[in-house]
Amino acid sequence: MDVFENVLVMLIAACLLLQLSRRLALPYPSMLALAGVCLGAMPWVPHVSLDPQLALALFIAPALLDSAFDTSPRELRRNWMSLVSLVLVAVLLTTAVVAWAGWAFAGLPLAAAITLGAIVAPPDAVAAAAVMQQFRIPRRTLSIINGESLLNDAVALLVFGVAVSAAGAAHVPMTSSLPMLLVAVPGGALVGFAFAKLNIHFGAPLFAGTRSAIIFQFVMTFGAWIVAERLHLSPIISVVAFGMTLGQYAPRRHAPRDRVHSYAVWGAVVFTLNVLAFFLMGLQARGILTRLSGPQLTHALEFAALVLALVIGVRVAWLLIYGAAMRRYKLRLIARGRKVPLPSRRINLLVGWSGMRGLVTLATAFALPAEFPGRDLIVLSAFAVVLGTLVIQGFTIGPLIRMLKIEPDDSQDEEISLARTAMMDAALAAIEAEHGREADAVRDEYRAARALAQDRRQTQAKTAQDRLRTVAIRAQREALDSLRQAGRIEDDTYHQLEEEMDWAELNAMPANDVRLQSV
């Protein structure tokens, strides 16, 4: 009961901090990190422990699904070179540098040192995106950061799994686990794809309009993780494939009421898990600091500060080096008559400074077994990286954007204008085709509906309006899908207009059709 009461206190504090972060234009994970540390440091708060496998599935699966659903495969293909530099080079370079520091300065076994590197390597795009969207930075930059966050998680978690396995079995060389990835990665992707297709073709039509639809989504998400894990495949890749497949094909299958309720529920779940993770971070940090004392504690804190400096420095240095190399390469292409855009030094610096760590780093730290070599030092270092990056980078990324004077990007407004024009044209054409008349006759019907409303015949008026609106909305959805498939609008524009269509369609429905049914 004490744990439950403290979680409720943390949730109330999180809601208040969320409002404060909006007013101060600060990322809410930064505020949660400080609150979690403060609450966890209170001596009356009881200690809480989670099973390592449960911690990994509980925190990672929803976070991966949330990121994967919004990730556009087209954007990944378009930005593949930048993503490779961040996903492979930056993550593996950070892992290697931190692992070397753990082995050289902290005396960790090699596998344990690599585990630490994999834990602190993947950035979390939530904190950075929360600030960047307020400044309307280039959409391509946001797309790269979001795509990097998803793929970095997958790469770092794969390295984490291999390193933990090697550390748990000292007689097994770490390289012996690597061939398993050749089966685990594509096998996990197939499991996730199969679960997504099952959800789209079976769950969506069977449970449409009921609370069971959302429950089924939860079961399928964690089911994709558990089944892949039981088959010794990659659960991370399974959930990523599951989420990306849903993001591309589910919108055409799900009813608007199911989609609106699903977004609300999943958003609340991911937020609550963030709150719980930061609360647990404070509790575990308090326990570690209690067990360490004297020179041992001083050494641990110094090493944690070193890891934090390396994590920030390696990313910023690599982004500046990569940007300079790409500028030199593209200047040569321009000298040969090619027209190519030059990468911006300011954007490279901003992306380098946006590498805040969050939920994935916390969850993987929680997932370490109690008997893992150097666990206390690894967990303390991971928590220092999360807290340090969220506070140092999270509180300064807004001023950095203002200092760099990055031009705001209005391309999404242009796409929305294009899409709305096409959707309105499609709606008018559909209404005319439905009634077999020209625009003048359609306007007469709208006037008749208005007259019914003035005469207080509300039911007849709403029926006439809703009939016309339903025809228009159906045509607008078809036009929106065509624009997305043709590549004339990006996925962020698509999802924004899709949400508008959902609310418009719900408004045109009878009240009983809008509410989710219990069965």
PyMOL commands that set and color helices and strands:
alter all, ss='L'
color gray80, all
select helices_A, chain A and resi 2-24+28-40+52-69+73-78+80-105+110-120+125-135+139-168+174-206+211-230+235-252+256-291+294-335+345-353+359-366+375-404+411-435+439-454+458-485+491-507+511-514
alter helices_A, ss='H'
color red, helices_A
deselect
rebuild
show_as cartoon
